[in-house]
Amino acid sequence: MIATLARALSRVRRPATDVEDLKTIAIFCGAGLLFTLVAAMAVGLALGPEPF
């Protein structure tokens, strides 16, 4: 029973994520954050402690 379960789990397990995929995701997240900050500064939103 346990051996069958172990074989089934080993077949389901995916290989590790490629590092290049993680780099691509990090670049897009960083670009999105930068774009959001630039847009907020262009509109004139105060990002400091003043609104509180």
C-alpha positions, 0 to 999 in steps of 0.5 A: 500500500505505501509502496504504491502510494510512493510510486504514484507520488513520484510520478505526479511530482513535477521537475524543479522550476527553471531559474530562467522562468523565475528571472522572467517573472521577477523582471515583469514584477519589477517593471510593473512596480516601477510603472505603478510608482511612476504613474502615481508620482505623475498623477501627484499621489502622495506616497509618504506619511502625509495622508495618515 
